[in-house]
Amino acid sequence: MKKKNKGILCIICAAFFFALMNLFVKMPGGIPTLQKAFFRNVVAIFFSFALIIKNHVHISDGKGNWHLVLLRSVFGTISLIFNFYAIDHLNISDASMLNKLSPFFAILFSYFILKEKAKPYQLACVFAALSGTLFILKPGFMFHGSSSQFIPFPALIGLLGGMGAGMAYTLLRKATTRGVPGSLIVFFFSVFSCLCSLPYCITNYTPMDLKQLVFLLLAGLAATGGQFCITAAYTYAPANELSVYDYSQIIFAGLFGFLFLNELPDILSLIGYVVIISASVIMFVLRNRRDS
């Protein structure tokens, strides 16, 4: 129980930091998504490397599990880039909610990767959450009376980002339970993401003023805090015990969007939020009752 409480505290801190990151990512304006991703990860490299040195972590600590660390980095990078694109083109609360579908995707992926069988109530909650997503995606055939725009492209990218995050967190859980240090995972992920975005930044660099640079560096700091908090959270407890608390990010994101960007989600998005969060709460309560 003490470990679980630490995990809850870490996941709420991670939600706050990631909501801050989303705000800082949107503030610089028309900077390309891959350039934003590069600067976000450069900051994380320095902090994670400092922790590796401080804690005397050695590269051999990942021995036998590098395939998990690599795959976590691949899916984490996809999720990061897709999430940044969605943030640039949607309200940050909508983008955050699509990314927070990751726990539901994690349930599906855990069946194949961790061999954790999903219970019928979990599958029902996954179905409910994906149904609620339609209110955020707003496909044309449902809400606009035509099929000319099946699903808005930024919303679809945000959904795929949430799917990538679900896979990344599943692999993260497996790696940490096998003893791979969190700082090593964050460092490898940050280096991998930087290398993926570096070619684009070299060939298509967009000049930035000081204000834009500061926002991107702040995004990197916030992301680093969130990354370490969420890595610690999944070290203390499995995803199915923490997922409901991760939705506090939507509250933080909505508050930041209203205060600093004058953003308000529409009624359809709010309905989607309620459906998705309700599905997560129901799954959380039923899981606890079953364990008791």
N, C-alpha and C positions, 0 to 999 in steps of 0.2 A: 504493500500500500504506500509506503514511503517513496519507493521508486516511482510508482504511478503518479503521485502528487508532484514529484520533481518533473516528470514528463509533461504533466498538464501545465505547470508554470513555464516550462521551456517552449511548449507549443504556442501559448498565448504571447510570449515575448517574440517568438518567430513571426506570428501573425502581425504584430505591431510593426516590426522591422520591415516585413515584406510590403505592408501597406505604405510605409514611408518610401520604400524603394519605388513602388509604382508611381507615387506622386512625383518623386524626383526624376524618374524616367520621362514623365510626360512634360514636365516644366520646360526643358530646353527647346521644345518646338520641333522644327523640321530637320533634325539630325537623323541620318539613316539608322535603321534598327540595328544593323550589325555593328555600326560604330558605337552605339550605346552599349551593346553587349560587350564589346571589347573593353571599354573603360570600366564597366561594372566589374569585370573579372580581373582586371589588372590590380585593382585595390585588394580583392580577395586573395590574390597570389601572395602579396606581401604579408598580410595578416596571418594567413594559414602557414606560410613558411616560418614566420616568427614563432608560432606555436609549436611547430615541428621541432625547431631548435630548442625551445624552452623545455619541452617535455621529453626531449631526447628520443624522439620517434625515428626509427630507422626504416629505410625502404624495404628491408626484409620482413617488416611487420605485416606487409601485404602479401607475403609469399603464399602461393596456392590459391589466391583469391583475386588476382589481377584481372581476370576476365570479368568478374563482377564489378570491380571498380571502373573498368573501361566501359562496360555496357551502361553503368549508372551515369558515366560522364556523357556518353552519346545521347541517351534519352534526356538527360538533364539539360544538355545544350539545345536540343530540339525544343524542349519545353520552354527554355529561357527565351530563345529567339522568337518563337511563336507568341509567347506571352507579351513580350515587348511590342511586337507588331499590333497585337490586340489593344494594348494600352494606348498606343498612338492613335487608334482609329475608333475606339469605343470609350464610354464612360469608364473610369477606373474601377467603379464598383461592379459593372458588368464584366469587365475583363477579369477582375479578381474572382468573381463567382464562377466563371467558366473554368478558371484554373483550379478552383477548389472542388471541382468534380474529381480530382485525383484520388481521393479516398475510395470512391465507388469503383473507379477503374482498378485501383490497387486490389480490391476484393477479387475482381475477375482475374487479374494477373497473378495474384497469390496462389490461385488454384493450380496454375501451370508451373510456377517457379518455386514456390515454397511448399507445394503439395497440401495447402490448407483448404479443406473442402468448405465451400460456401453453404450456409444454411438456407432453407427456403425463405425465411424472413429477410435474410440479407439480399437475396436475389430480388425479392419483391421491392425492397427499398432502393436497390440499384435501378430497377425499372421505373419506380416513381421519380427518382432523381433525374433520370434521363428524360422522362416526360416533362418535368418542370423546366428542363433546359430549353424546350421548344418555345417557352414564353420569352426567353432571352434571345434565342436565335431568330425568332420571328420569321419563319419560312414563308415565302410569298403565297403558297397555296393555302395556308391556314389563316393568315392575317391581312393579306393585301388583295385577295380575290383573284390572283393570277399566279402563274408559275414562271413569270419572266425572271424573277430573282428567287431561285429556290431557297437558298440560305445566304444572307449577306456574307461576303468573303471574310471580312475581319472577324465576324462571330464564329465562322467555321474554323478559322485559324486558332482562335482562342480555345475552342473546344478540343482541337487536336493538341494544343499545348497542355491542357488538363490531362489528356490521355498520356502524353509523354511523361508528365510529372508523376502520374500514378505508377507507371513502369519504373521510373527512376527511384521513387520512394520504396517500392518493393525490393529492388536490387540493393538499395541502401540498407534496408532492414536485414537482408540476408548477409551482407558484407560485415556489418557491425556485430551481428550475433556470432560471426566467425572470428571476431577479435581484431578486425582491421580498424585502426584508430580513426576517429572522425576527422582530425586535422589532416591526415594523409588523404582521405577521400575528398575533402574540400579542396586541398591543394591540387590534386590531380585533375579534378573536375574544372577548376579555374584555369589551369594551364591548357587543358584540352580545348576549352571554350575559346580562349584567347587565340590559340593556333588556328582554330576553325574560322574565326572572324578576321584574322590579321590580313590575309590576302585581299579581301574586299576593302579593308581600311587603307591599305597601301595604294590600291589602284583607283579608289573612289572616295578618298578622304574629303570630308566637308569641313572647311574652316569653322572654328568656334570662337565666340568671344569669351571673356573671362567668366561671365555669369553662367553660360551654358556649361563650361568646363567644371565649374564649382558644383552645379547640379548633378552632373554625371559622377563626379567624385563622391558626392554625398550619397548618390544611388548605390555606388560601390560599397561605401561604408555600411549603409543600411542593409544591403544584400548580404554582406559578410556576417553581420550580426544575426540576421535571419537564418543564414545557412548553418552557422555553428549551433544556434538554438534548436533548429529542427533536427540536425544530426544528433544532438544530445538527447532530444525528446524521444526519437526512435531507438536510441540506445537503452533508455530507461523502460520503455513500454512499447508494445506492438501498435501498429497503426489503428487497428479496430478499437483500441481503448482510448485513443487520443483524437480521432477524426472530428468529433463534434466540437471540440474546443478550437479547432483550426478555423472554424467559421467566424470567429471573432475578427478575422481580417476583413470581412465584409463590412462590419460596423466601423472599423478604423478607416477603411477605404472610402466608404460613403461619407464619413465625417470630413476627411481630408478633401474629397472631391467637392463637397458643398462649401467648405470654408475657403479653399484656395483656388478652385477652378470654376466655381459657380455651376457645378454639375448636379443634376437631380435625375435619378432613374425614373423611367416612365412606369405606368401602372402595370403593364405586362411584365416588365422586368421584376417589379416588386412581387408579383404573383409567383414568378419563377423562383425568386429568392425564398419565399415562404415554403413552397413545395419542396425544394431541395434541402433546405435546412431542417424542415419537419421530417423528411425521410432520414436524415442523418441522426436526428434526436431519437426517433423511434427505434432505429437500428441500435443506437447506443444503449437505450433503456432495456430493450429486449435482450441484448447481449449481457448486460449486468445481471438481469433476472435469471438468465440461463446459467451464468457462472455461479450465482448465489445458490 
